[in-house]
Amino acid sequence: METYTAMRHFADSWGLLFMVLFFTGVVLFAFRPGSRKQAEEAARIPLKDD
């Protein structure tokens, strides 16, 4: 039972911090300057004829 308690404590504190930092990084990556052009190019990929 000690292992479960330790893992639960770890997930409650450090796991939450990791997920918040990861989410913040993804948002910053998506809204960085210059990403609009790349997103528009990626959106047109299915419509391209090779």
TAVENPE-V233523 format. One record per residue. RES is the residue in one small letter. SS is DSSP state (alpha for helix, beta for strand, coil for the rest). PHI is phi in radians with two decimals (NA if undefined). Layout:
res = {RES,RES}
ss = {SS,SS}
phi = {PHI,PHI}
This chain:
res = {m,e,t,y,t,a,m,r,h,f,a,d,s,w,g,l,l,f,m,v,l,f,f,t,g,v,v,l,f,a,f,r,p,g,s,r,k,q,a,e,e,a,a,r,i,p,l,k,d,d}
ss = {coil,alpha,alpha,alpha,alpha,alpha,alpha,alpha,alpha,alpha,alpha,alpha,alpha,alpha,alpha,alpha,alpha,alpha,alpha,alpha,alpha,alpha,alpha,alpha,alpha,alpha,alpha,alpha,alpha,alpha,coil,coil,coil,coil,alpha,alpha,alpha,alpha,alpha,alpha,alpha,alpha,alpha,alpha,alpha,alpha,alpha,coil,coil,coil}
phi = {NA,-1.12,-1.13,-1.09,-1.12,-1.16,-1.16,-1.13,-1.11,-1.08,-1.16,-1.17,-1.77,-1.29,-1.11,-1.12,-1.07,-1.08,-1.14,-1.15,-1.15,-1.11,-1.07,-1.09,-1.11,-1.14,-1.12,-1.11,-1.13,-1.23,-1.82,-1.24,-1.08,1.60,-1.40,-1.11,-1.09,-1.12,-1.18,-1.17,-1.13,-1.16,-1.21,-1.52,-0.99,-1.14,-1.59,-1.28,-1.77,-1.55}
